[in-house]
Amino acid sequence: MDNIKQTINLSRTKFFDEQDYHYASDDLVKSSWRRCLDIGLNHREKLIFTPVARADLKVMQEQESLLIDCFSKVIEKYYPVIKRADYLAVLTNSQGIALDIKGDIKNHDKVTQNTFRPGICFSEDQIGTNAMGCAITFQKEISVVGGEHYIEFISGFQCSAAPILDNNGNVLGTVDLSRRSDKTDCGSKLLASTIAFEIEKNLFLTEKGFIKLEVNLAHEFTTSQINNAIFLLNFDEDGLLLSSCSRTKARLDLARLPPSICFEDIFDLSFDEFLPSRSKKVPVALKLNSGLDVIVNACHYNHTPSFQAKTESRQAESAPDFGDPEINKKLDRGLIAIKAKLPILISGETGTGKEVFAQTLYQLSNLKGPIVALNCSAIPENLIESELFGYEEGAFTGARRGGSRGKIEQADYGILFLDEIGEMPLALQAQLLRVLDTGEVTRLGSEQKRTSSFQLLSASHKDLLEAVNQGHFRQDLYYRIKGLNLHLSPLRQRPQLNRFIGECAQKILENSILSTEALHELCAYDWPGNVRELINSLKVLKVFSHNKPVINAQDLPSEMFSYKMKRPSKGSLPDLEHSLIIDALIKHNGHIPSAAHDLGLSRATLYRKIQSLKINMDEFRNQ
């Protein structure tokens, strides 16, 4: 350990005192030190560890509840080892903020207790070189020992961290093992990496699929139990690969295989021949197509009938990607509300996809009846009552012979979708409230009450609570229809706008593709008409591009897509701030220091704003 300290101390002297920036005991540490120097961190700074606000931490923990559960489950297995070695196990999110800490914290000194708390940010720009920040930056396991920490204040710690990756290789968070000790820190990096992979495996097992396989290289041709699988594969009932963890993609070189990968593309055996072996419930010896022997274990096998599996597949296909993971999560909440027979109010600007969202909820709900839509702003006031409640023959001049069932009756056992409900006349609001309270509807010109059991979905671009305060909407109806309020963010604020526009363009343009510059311009535009404007613009672009194979920025209408239009001249402060930050990130391809310089902000401040605005940095770095 003394030799390690001497080497690190020499590195610090060379780097900080002699400005020899090419000298360091470890290349990754040297790279991190240089970044910390570039952003102006003082290596002699006394750090003050202040957690994020309790309310913000609670939101983060709710968003990452599955990750936290998997961490707790895996740590329980290794806790005796961790405790005996006097480590603390820390789970962070992808921004380096501690979500959970396991270990005997009360037996550690005050400095350790103050440093390791939920809500503390361990990102590199906040506290300099440290294992968690480096694991996020380099996307690999790393140990940072003693003086390898950039800031001297935390040089008494030994830390080893490993990233937790999703199936696409994006960092979900990190697992860190830390302690204050003079002992040699051997093995902790391997343990952190092992724990991280087991968390990835637990997350992998929560995904939908027919059969999930653990695969390990066979040192001998044996069927002994697998302890640490190096491949994780998820197949549907037809043997098509649904997903695999990011490490598997790299290790099996799946990128070289066709887009639709099947079981036979990987293994030297047909899927139908493999499935009967699952009844033995033991690992099976197989060969990869390369000829290498492997041991395969089915860690999850769905015995559900094929009809149900294919139904779930159809449901997944019918759920569009709205370009915002939060909106996709709201679909799940909406389905829970429908199952509980709660009314749902969908809010959002015009064109954000409220009707598409409602239709998607219906498709995924498996309700017996139809979805019946009525746009309250598109029908004259004198006709909307008969449209909604129906009428008897002779109820008014021009009434259809035999009368007509209204939308409420038509939606029996299904969904009644009232779009732009804020435009409904006040007198009609009172009648609708009675129907919702009693479940009975009376047609115009009739005294007979008819029952209708329907699920109510409403939508409005207006602030209905403000309409209530102005006397334009009934307060009692407002609270009756907002059992669950789901807000759809405007297109300009969606974190995965790049991918969303790209996917829409791929579907609409068909034989043409957008150049990177054209996609940048489309992402920079403010889209006041939201998704509706985007779809119509792409249709126009298709007609006038004359099937060019590549559509460039100069092919876009300058009056719509110039950079001059992407900064709104009016709007709320958060909208303006969001737009300015997006502009800078697009301009510099996600390079934080350059974007921060343009905005006149410190790098740390820009990081915090990106986090608070929930901007997905991957959308800019992968362009």
VMD Tcl script that draws the C-alpha trace (Angstrom):
set ca {
  {0.00 0.00 0.00}
  {2.93 2.36 0.74}
  {4.22 1.89 -2.82}
  {0.77 2.76 -4.20}
  {0.65 5.93 -2.08}
  {4.11 6.96 -3.22}
  {3.16 6.52 -6.88}
  {-0.05 8.54 -6.42}
  {1.73 11.30 -4.50}
  {4.32 11.55 -7.26}
  {1.50 11.82 -9.81}
  {-0.14 14.65 -7.86}
  {3.16 16.54 -7.55}
  {3.82 16.24 -11.27}
  {0.25 17.17 -12.25}
  {-0.68 19.92 -9.79}
  {2.69 21.46 -8.87}
  {4.72 21.00 -12.04}
  {1.78 21.11 -14.51}
  {3.00 17.92 -16.16}
  {-0.43 16.85 -17.43}
  {0.91 13.75 -19.17}
  {1.96 12.09 -15.93}
  {-0.48 10.03 -13.85}
  {-0.57 6.58 -12.29}
  {-3.66 5.57 -14.29}
  {-4.81 6.71 -17.76}
  {-8.48 6.96 -16.78}
  {-7.62 8.96 -13.68}
  {-5.36 11.24 -15.74}
  {-8.20 11.82 -18.23}
  {-10.58 12.66 -15.39}
  {-8.07 15.00 -13.72}
  {-7.68 16.88 -16.98}
  {-11.44 17.32 -17.36}
  {-11.72 18.56 -13.77}
  {-8.94 21.05 -14.45}
  {-10.64 22.22 -17.66}
  {-13.91 23.03 -15.86}
  {-12.07 24.98 -13.18}
  {-12.37 22.70 -10.15}
  {-10.01 23.57 -7.29}
  {-8.20 20.44 -6.11}
  {-7.81 21.99 -2.64}
  {-11.51 22.90 -2.35}
  {-13.35 21.90 0.84}
  {-16.42 20.07 -0.36}
  {-19.82 20.69 1.20}
  {-22.07 17.70 0.58}
  {-25.62 19.02 0.21}
  {-28.30 16.56 -0.96}
  {-30.94 17.50 -3.51}
  {-34.28 18.65 -2.12}
  {-36.23 15.92 -0.38}
  {-39.17 16.27 -2.79}
  {-36.85 15.98 -5.81}
  {-35.15 12.92 -4.30}
  {-38.53 11.28 -3.72}
  {-39.45 11.82 -7.38}
  {-36.11 10.34 -8.49}
  {-36.58 7.31 -6.25}
  {-40.11 6.77 -7.57}
  {-38.85 6.99 -11.15}
  {-36.09 4.48 -10.41}
  {-38.10 2.21 -8.09}
  {-37.41 -0.89 -10.20}
  {-33.65 -0.16 -10.21}
  {-33.69 0.35 -6.43}
  {-35.61 -2.90 -5.88}
  {-33.13 -4.86 -7.99}
  {-30.20 -3.25 -6.15}
  {-31.68 -4.21 -2.75}
  {-32.32 -7.77 -3.90}
  {-28.77 -8.28 -5.17}
  {-27.04 -6.49 -2.28}
  {-28.82 -8.75 0.22}
  {-26.87 -11.66 -1.28}
  {-23.48 -9.91 -0.89}
  {-24.18 -7.88 2.25}
  {-22.19 -10.10 4.72}
  {-19.09 -9.79 2.52}
  {-19.53 -6.03 2.15}
  {-20.09 -5.50 5.86}
  {-17.08 -7.59 6.96}
  {-14.81 -5.57 4.67}
  {-16.28 -2.33 6.09}
  {-17.57 -1.07 2.73}
  {-20.68 0.96 2.02}
  {-22.64 0.00 -1.11}
  {-24.05 2.99 -3.00}
  {-26.58 3.04 -5.84}
  {-26.69 6.16 -8.03}
  {-28.83 7.15 -10.98}
  {-27.36 8.05 -14.38}
  {-26.56 11.59 -13.16}
  {-24.53 10.29 -10.21}
  {-27.12 11.11 -7.53}
  {-27.22 8.57 -4.70}
  {-30.60 6.80 -4.57}
  {-29.86 4.20 -1.89}
  {-27.03 3.25 0.48}
  {-26.49 -0.12 2.13}
  {-24.04 -0.81 4.92}
  {-23.41 -0.22 8.59}
  {-23.23 3.56 8.20}
  {-23.58 4.24 11.95}
  {-20.22 2.60 12.63}
  {-18.40 4.88 10.18}
  {-16.85 8.25 11.05}
  {-18.67 11.57 10.71}
  {-16.98 12.46 7.41}
  {-18.19 9.20 5.85}
  {-21.68 9.61 7.30}
  {-21.89 13.15 5.90}
  {-20.56 12.12 2.48}
  {-22.65 9.02 1.80}
  {-26.31 9.99 1.99}
  {-29.22 9.59 -0.44}
  {-29.51 12.70 -2.58}
  {-25.78 13.53 -2.68}
  {-24.46 14.05 -6.22}
  {-21.25 12.17 -7.03}
  {-20.89 13.38 -10.62}
  {-17.45 14.38 -11.78}
  {-18.33 18.05 -12.28}
  {-19.59 18.27 -8.69}
  {-16.88 16.56 -6.63}
  {-14.10 15.88 -9.13}
  {-12.55 12.51 -9.92}
  {-14.35 9.70 -8.09}
  {-15.32 6.13 -8.95}
  {-19.04 6.77 -9.56}
  {-18.48 9.79 -11.79}
  {-15.78 7.96 -13.78}
  {-17.93 4.83 -14.16}
  {-20.64 6.99 -15.75}
  {-18.17 8.84 -18.00}
  {-16.17 5.82 -19.16}
  {-19.04 3.28 -18.95}
  {-16.74 0.72 -17.34}
  {-15.74 -0.41 -13.86}
  {-13.03 1.64 -12.15}
  {-11.27 2.00 -8.79}
  {-10.23 5.41 -7.46}
  {-7.94 5.08 -4.45}
  {-6.85 7.78 -2.00}
  {-5.02 10.60 -3.75}
  {-6.37 9.56 -7.13}
  {-9.43 11.58 -6.12}
  {-8.96 14.98 -7.76}
  {-10.04 16.94 -4.67}
  {-7.84 16.35 -1.63}
  {-10.80 16.62 0.75}
  {-11.98 13.11 -0.23}
  {-8.54 11.56 -0.71}
  {-9.04 9.37 2.37}
  {-11.55 7.16 0.55}
  {-11.15 3.98 -1.46}
  {-13.91 3.61 -4.05}
  {-14.75 1.09 -6.76}
  {-17.73 1.54 -9.05}
  {-19.29 -0.18 -12.05}
  {-21.99 1.13 -14.43}
  {-25.41 -0.48 -14.71}
  {-26.29 -0.58 -18.40}
  {-29.56 -0.99 -20.24}
  {-29.95 -3.21 -23.32}
  {-28.65 -0.46 -25.59}
  {-25.55 0.24 -23.52}
  {-26.88 3.43 -21.91}
  {-25.94 4.04 -18.27}
  {-28.89 3.58 -15.90}
  {-26.80 4.18 -12.79}
  {-23.78 2.89 -10.90}
  {-22.94 0.54 -8.05}
  {-20.15 1.80 -5.80}
  {-18.24 0.23 -2.91}
  {-16.53 2.84 -0.71}
  {-14.69 2.99 2.61}
  {-11.99 4.93 4.48}
  {-9.10 2.52 4.97}
  {-5.34 2.09 4.62}
  {-5.72 -1.53 3.54}
  {-4.95 -2.55 -0.02}
  {-8.12 -2.21 -2.09}
  {-8.05 -5.49 -4.03}
  {-11.14 -7.20 -5.38}
  {-13.69 -4.45 -4.78}
  {-13.80 -3.51 -8.47}
  {-14.62 -7.11 -9.39}
  {-17.34 -7.23 -6.72}
  {-18.87 -3.93 -7.89}
  {-18.87 -5.21 -11.49}
  {-20.45 -8.51 -10.43}
  {-23.21 -6.72 -8.50}
  {-23.88 -4.36 -11.44}
  {-24.23 -7.28 -13.86}
  {-26.61 -9.11 -11.51}
  {-28.75 -5.97 -11.31}
  {-28.78 -5.83 -15.12}
  {-29.85 -9.46 -15.13}
  {-32.70 -8.77 -12.69}
  {-33.87 -5.85 -14.82}
  {-33.61 -8.09 -17.89}
  {-35.86 -10.70 -16.26}
  {-38.64 -8.11 -15.81}
  {-38.97 -7.69 -19.59}
  {-41.78 -9.40 -21.47}
  {-40.79 -12.49 -23.40}
  {-41.46 -16.16 -24.00}
  {-38.14 -17.63 -22.86}
  {-35.06 -15.96 -21.38}
  {-31.71 -17.73 -21.49}
  {-28.51 -17.48 -19.50}
  {-25.55 -18.63 -21.55}
  {-21.99 -19.32 -20.44}
  {-18.98 -20.72 -22.25}
  {-18.40 -24.35 -21.27}
  {-14.92 -25.03 -19.90}
  {-15.86 -28.68 -20.17}
  {-18.72 -30.30 -22.06}
  {-20.89 -30.46 -18.96}
  {-24.34 -29.51 -17.75}
  {-23.26 -28.09 -14.40}
  {-25.16 -25.12 -13.04}
  {-24.33 -21.66 -14.33}
  {-23.09 -19.18 -11.72}
  {-22.22 -16.09 -13.74}
  {-23.81 -16.02 -17.17}
  {-21.95 -13.99 -19.77}
  {-24.86 -13.84 -22.25}
  {-28.54 -13.01 -21.62}
  {-31.01 -13.62 -24.45}
  {-34.79 -13.08 -24.61}
  {-36.79 -14.89 -27.33}
  {-40.45 -14.82 -28.32}
  {-42.46 -17.98 -28.91}
  {-41.35 -18.15 -32.55}
  {-37.67 -18.09 -31.60}
  {-37.08 -14.46 -32.63}
  {-34.70 -12.49 -30.42}
  {-36.65 -9.78 -28.59}
  {-33.78 -8.33 -26.57}
  {-30.36 -8.97 -25.10}
  {-28.26 -7.10 -22.59}
  {-25.67 -4.68 -23.97}
  {-22.76 -6.87 -22.86}
  {-24.29 -9.77 -24.80}
  {-24.53 -7.67 -27.97}
  {-20.84 -6.86 -27.77}
  {-19.68 -10.33 -26.77}
  {-21.74 -12.17 -29.39}
  {-21.15 -9.45 -32.03}
  {-24.88 -9.37 -32.76}
  {-24.52 -6.22 -34.86}
  {-23.10 -8.41 -37.64}
  {-26.26 -10.54 -37.78}
  {-29.48 -9.71 -39.70}
  {-31.92 -7.19 -38.13}
  {-34.40 -9.95 -37.21}
  {-32.22 -12.40 -35.29}
  {-33.60 -15.87 -34.64}
  {-32.47 -18.69 -32.34}
  {-30.83 -20.54 -35.24}
  {-28.67 -17.50 -36.10}
  {-26.88 -17.97 -32.77}
  {-27.12 -21.68 -31.90}
  {-26.38 -24.81 -33.91}
  {-29.86 -26.20 -33.15}
  {-33.41 -25.35 -34.17}
  {-35.68 -23.59 -31.69}
  {-38.29 -26.36 -31.93}
  {-35.65 -28.97 -31.06}
  {-34.42 -26.91 -28.12}
  {-37.81 -26.24 -26.45}
  {-38.60 -29.82 -25.30}
  {-35.38 -29.83 -23.26}
  {-36.95 -27.18 -21.00}
  {-39.10 -29.84 -19.35}
  {-35.94 -31.22 -17.71}
  {-35.45 -27.92 -15.83}
  {-31.65 -28.30 -15.96}
  {-28.94 -26.48 -17.95}
  {-28.37 -27.83 -21.45}
  {-25.13 -28.19 -23.41}
  {-25.34 -26.52 -26.84}
  {-23.03 -25.19 -29.51}
  {-22.84 -21.71 -30.93}
  {-22.76 -21.55 -34.72}
  {-19.06 -20.79 -34.37}
  {-18.60 -24.29 -32.93}
  {-17.94 -23.12 -29.36}
  {-19.53 -25.19 -26.59}
  {-21.87 -23.33 -24.23}
  {-24.14 -24.14 -21.29}
  {-27.67 -22.74 -21.60}
  {-30.13 -22.30 -18.74}
  {-33.71 -21.05 -19.08}
  {-33.99 -18.52 -16.26}
  {-37.53 -17.67 -17.34}
  {-39.94 -19.81 -19.36}
  {-43.44 -18.50 -20.11}
  {-45.89 -21.39 -20.43}
  {-48.72 -19.00 -21.40}
  {-50.66 -20.18 -24.49}
  {-49.44 -18.78 -27.77}
  {-52.67 -16.83 -28.36}
  {-52.03 -14.67 -25.31}
  {-48.38 -14.16 -26.21}
  {-49.33 -12.92 -29.66}
  {-52.05 -10.70 -28.20}
  {-49.43 -9.05 -25.97}
  {-47.21 -8.62 -29.02}
  {-50.03 -6.90 -30.91}
  {-50.64 -4.65 -27.92}
  {-46.99 -3.68 -27.82}
  {-47.06 -2.88 -31.53}
  {-50.18 -0.72 -31.12}
  {-48.52 1.47 -28.50}
  {-46.74 4.29 -30.37}
  {-43.59 5.98 -29.15}
  {-44.56 9.56 -28.26}
  {-40.93 10.73 -28.06}
  {-41.15 11.07 -24.29}
  {-40.64 8.13 -21.89}
  {-42.87 9.89 -19.34}
  {-45.81 9.84 -21.79}
  {-45.19 6.15 -22.46}
  {-45.31 5.53 -18.69}
  {-48.61 7.44 -18.51}
  {-50.14 4.82 -20.80}
  {-49.55 2.26 -18.05}
  {-51.18 4.55 -15.46}
  {-54.09 5.15 -17.81}
  {-54.67 1.40 -18.20}
  {-54.70 1.00 -14.42}
  {-57.29 3.81 -14.20}
  {-59.47 2.18 -16.86}
  {-59.34 -1.13 -15.03}
  {-60.42 0.69 -11.85}
  {-63.19 2.49 -13.83}
  {-61.74 5.92 -13.08}
  {-62.45 8.82 -15.45}
  {-59.38 10.19 -17.24}
  {-58.67 13.78 -18.27}
  {-55.99 14.20 -20.95}
  {-54.54 17.71 -21.14}
  {-52.03 19.29 -23.48}
  {-51.59 21.82 -26.25}
  {-53.44 21.44 -29.55}
  {-51.84 18.79 -31.72}
  {-49.93 16.94 -28.98}
  {-51.66 13.65 -29.75}
  {-54.48 13.53 -27.18}
  {-56.79 11.60 -29.49}
  {-54.01 9.17 -30.48}
  {-53.29 8.67 -26.76}
  {-56.99 7.94 -26.09}
  {-57.20 5.52 -29.03}
  {-54.06 3.74 -27.79}
  {-55.50 3.37 -24.31}
  {-58.63 1.84 -25.83}
  {-56.64 -0.60 -28.00}
  {-54.70 -1.79 -24.96}
  {-57.70 -1.94 -22.61}
  {-59.56 -4.99 -24.08}
  {-62.92 -3.37 -23.27}
  {-65.95 -5.10 -24.81}
  {-67.56 -2.00 -26.29}
  {-66.28 0.52 -28.87}
  {-64.55 3.86 -28.41}
  {-66.94 6.65 -29.43}
  {-65.48 10.12 -29.93}
  {-67.19 13.51 -29.91}
  {-65.31 16.75 -30.55}
  {-67.18 19.33 -28.50}
  {-65.65 22.25 -30.41}
  {-66.46 20.93 -33.90}
  {-70.26 20.61 -33.54}
  {-72.65 23.59 -33.44}
  {-74.05 24.25 -29.97}
  {-77.63 23.52 -31.08}
  {-76.65 20.04 -32.32}
  {-74.24 18.83 -29.67}
  {-77.01 17.86 -27.24}
  {-78.71 15.52 -29.74}
  {-75.31 14.09 -30.75}
  {-74.45 13.29 -27.14}
  {-77.81 12.16 -25.72}
  {-79.65 11.01 -28.85}
  {-83.25 11.81 -29.73}
  {-86.66 10.28 -30.41}
  {-88.55 10.50 -33.69}
  {-90.20 13.93 -34.02}
  {-88.15 15.49 -31.22}
  {-87.29 18.43 -33.52}
  {-87.63 19.45 -37.14}
  {-85.42 17.23 -39.27}
  {-85.19 14.45 -36.66}
  {-84.51 11.07 -38.24}
  {-87.41 8.61 -38.47}
  {-87.11 6.15 -35.60}
  {-84.85 8.50 -33.64}
  {-81.15 8.03 -32.99}
  {-78.90 6.67 -30.29}
  {-76.54 9.28 -28.89}
  {-72.82 8.91 -28.33}
  {-73.37 7.97 -24.67}
  {-75.52 4.97 -25.57}
  {-73.18 3.95 -28.39}
  {-70.26 3.83 -25.93}
  {-71.92 1.18 -23.73}
  {-69.22 -1.15 -22.30}
  {-66.59 0.93 -24.11}
  {-65.09 4.41 -23.97}
  {-66.76 7.77 -24.49}
  {-64.05 10.19 -25.59}
  {-65.07 13.85 -25.26}
  {-62.43 15.88 -27.05}
  {-62.14 19.59 -26.17}
  {-64.63 19.17 -23.36}
  {-63.84 22.73 -22.28}
  {-65.96 23.92 -25.24}
  {-69.09 22.14 -24.01}
  {-71.98 24.57 -23.26}
  {-72.67 25.10 -19.54}
  {-76.28 23.83 -19.77}
  {-75.09 20.61 -21.35}
  {-72.40 20.22 -18.68}
  {-75.12 19.89 -16.04}
  {-76.85 17.14 -18.02}
  {-73.58 15.28 -18.53}
  {-72.89 15.46 -14.79}
  {-76.28 13.81 -14.10}
  {-75.45 10.99 -16.52}
  {-72.08 10.42 -14.84}
  {-73.69 10.34 -11.40}
  {-76.63 8.07 -12.28}
  {-75.40 6.04 -15.27}
  {-78.71 6.86 -16.98}
  {-79.32 8.86 -20.16}
  {-82.57 10.31 -21.53}
  {-82.94 11.01 -25.25}
  {-84.34 14.32 -26.46}
  {-88.13 14.09 -26.77}
  {-88.33 11.08 -24.44}
  {-88.93 10.48 -20.74}
  {-87.55 6.96 -20.78}
  {-84.25 6.50 -18.96}
  {-81.69 4.18 -20.53}
  {-78.61 2.83 -18.77}
  {-75.16 3.02 -20.28}
  {-71.99 1.70 -18.69}
  {-69.04 3.48 -20.26}
  {-65.54 4.66 -19.42}
  {-65.14 8.45 -19.74}
  {-62.04 9.92 -21.33}
  {-61.96 13.69 -21.73}
  {-59.40 15.94 -23.36}
  {-58.77 19.66 -23.43}
  {-56.07 22.08 -24.57}
  {-57.49 24.64 -22.12}
  {-56.62 24.97 -18.46}
  {-59.97 23.72 -17.14}
  {-59.27 24.87 -13.59}
  {-58.76 28.39 -14.93}
  {-62.00 28.00 -16.90}
  {-63.71 27.03 -13.63}
  {-62.38 30.18 -11.93}
  {-63.68 32.28 -14.84}
  {-67.11 30.66 -14.64}
  {-66.85 28.97 -18.06}
  {-66.76 25.41 -16.73}
  {-68.66 23.78 -13.88}
  {-66.52 23.07 -10.85}
  {-68.50 19.94 -9.91}
  {-68.07 18.50 -13.41}
  {-64.37 19.32 -13.41}
  {-63.74 17.29 -10.28}
  {-65.98 14.52 -11.63}
  {-64.02 14.05 -14.87}
  {-60.46 14.39 -13.51}
  {-60.15 11.07 -11.72}
  {-56.69 10.80 -13.31}
  {-55.15 13.82 -15.03}
  {-52.59 12.91 -17.70}
  {-50.68 15.78 -19.30}
  {-49.02 15.37 -22.71}
  {-45.96 17.58 -23.07}
  {-45.63 19.77 -26.19}
  {-43.40 18.42 -28.95}
  {-40.66 21.00 -28.32}
  {-40.15 19.69 -24.76}
  {-39.98 15.97 -25.51}
  {-36.54 14.60 -24.58}
  {-36.39 12.06 -27.42}
  {-37.50 14.49 -30.13}
  {-34.63 13.50 -32.41}
  {-35.67 9.86 -32.49}
  {-39.40 10.66 -32.67}
  {-39.02 12.92 -35.71}
  {-36.70 10.38 -37.31}
  {-39.23 7.57 -36.90}
  {-42.10 9.74 -38.20}
  {-40.01 10.74 -41.21}
  {-39.12 7.12 -41.92}
  {-42.80 6.15 -42.03}
  {-44.04 9.13 -44.06}
  {-41.15 9.80 -46.45}
  {-40.88 6.10 -47.34}
  {-38.13 6.09 -50.00}
  {-36.33 9.20 -48.73}
  {-34.24 9.80 -45.63}
  {-33.35 12.97 -43.76}
  {-29.75 14.13 -43.64}
  {-28.24 14.85 -40.21}
  {-28.42 18.60 -40.90}
  {-32.08 18.40 -41.93}
  {-32.92 16.46 -38.80}
  {-31.10 19.09 -36.73}
  {-33.22 21.82 -38.31}
  {-36.44 19.93 -37.67}
  {-35.46 19.36 -34.04}
  {-34.60 23.05 -33.65}
  {-37.99 24.29 -34.86}
  {-40.48 25.21 -32.12}
  {-43.46 23.22 -33.56}
  {-46.33 25.41 -32.30}
  {-48.75 22.97 -33.93}
  {-47.01 20.02 -32.25}
  {-47.38 16.49 -33.69}
  {-50.19 17.49 -36.06}
  {-47.98 20.16 -37.62}
  {-45.04 17.73 -37.84}
  {-47.06 15.07 -39.65}
  {-48.54 17.56 -42.13}
  {-45.11 19.14 -42.75}
  {-43.56 15.76 -43.51}
  {-46.40 14.95 -45.92}
  {-45.79 18.23 -47.75}
  {-42.07 17.50 -47.77}
  {-42.71 14.09 -49.33}
  {-44.76 15.59 -52.17}
  {-42.28 18.33 -53.06}
  {-39.04 16.41 -52.51}
  {-39.81 14.34 -55.63}
  {-38.58 11.12 -53.98}
  {-35.01 12.37 -53.52}
  {-33.04 9.63 -51.73}
  {-31.63 12.15 -49.20}
  {-33.46 15.28 -48.06}
  {-30.99 17.98 -47.03}
  {-31.44 21.08 -44.88}
  {-31.73 23.31 -47.96}
  {-34.75 21.27 -49.09}
  {-36.74 22.34 -46.04}
  {-39.04 25.39 -46.26}
  {-36.90 28.26 -44.95}
  {-39.89 30.11 -43.51}
  {-40.56 27.19 -41.17}
  {-37.22 25.64 -40.33}
  {-34.65 28.42 -40.06}
  {-32.80 28.72 -36.80}
  {-34.27 32.17 -36.38}
  {-37.62 30.62 -35.53}
  {-36.50 28.18 -32.90}
  {-36.14 30.76 -30.12}
  {-39.69 31.75 -29.06}
  {-40.31 35.48 -28.78}
  {-42.79 34.88 -26.01}
  {-43.70 32.15 -23.61}
  {-43.02 31.03 -20.07}
  {-39.52 31.32 -18.63}
  {-39.08 27.50 -18.40}
  {-40.02 27.19 -22.09}
  {-37.49 29.87 -23.09}
  {-34.78 28.31 -20.95}
  {-35.51 24.83 -22.33}
  {-35.38 26.12 -25.90}
  {-32.08 27.98 -25.42}
  {-30.41 24.93 -23.86}
  {-31.68 22.63 -26.63}
  {-30.32 25.09 -29.22}
  {-26.87 25.07 -27.65}
  {-26.77 21.28 -27.27}
  {-27.80 20.75 -30.91}
  {-25.21 23.25 -32.10}
  {-22.38 21.53 -30.20}
  {-23.56 17.89 -30.55}
  {-24.07 17.52 -26.81}
  {-20.62 18.85 -25.85}
  {-21.33 20.35 -22.42}
  {-18.34 22.73 -22.08}
  {-19.01 24.36 -25.47}
  {-22.76 24.61 -24.85}
  {-22.16 26.08 -21.39}
  {-19.76 28.67 -22.86}
  {-22.37 29.75 -25.43}
  {-25.02 30.09 -22.74}
  {-22.76 31.98 -20.34}
  {-23.15 29.28 -17.68}
  {-20.71 27.21 -15.70}
  {-20.54 23.55 -16.67}
  {-21.96 22.51 -13.28}
  {-24.93 24.89 -13.64}
  {-25.73 23.58 -17.10}
  {-25.58 19.98 -15.81}
  {-28.11 20.86 -13.08}
  {-30.45 22.55 -15.54}
  {-30.27 19.59 -17.93}
  {-31.19 17.32 -15.02}
  {-34.08 19.51 -13.81}
  {-35.49 19.84 -17.36}
  {-35.09 16.05 -17.89}
  {-33.17 16.51 -21.14}
  {-31.86 13.22 -22.54}
  {-28.23 13.87 -23.50}
  {-28.05 10.68 -25.60}
  {-30.27 12.34 -28.20}
  {-27.53 14.88 -28.95}
  {-24.41 12.77 -28.56}
  {-25.61 10.08 -30.96}
  {-26.42 12.39 -33.82}
}
mol new
graphics top color blue
foreach p $ca { graphics top sphere $p radius 0.5 }
foreach p [lrange $ca 0 end-1] q [lrange $ca 1 end] { graphics top cylinder $p $q radius 0.2 }
display resetview
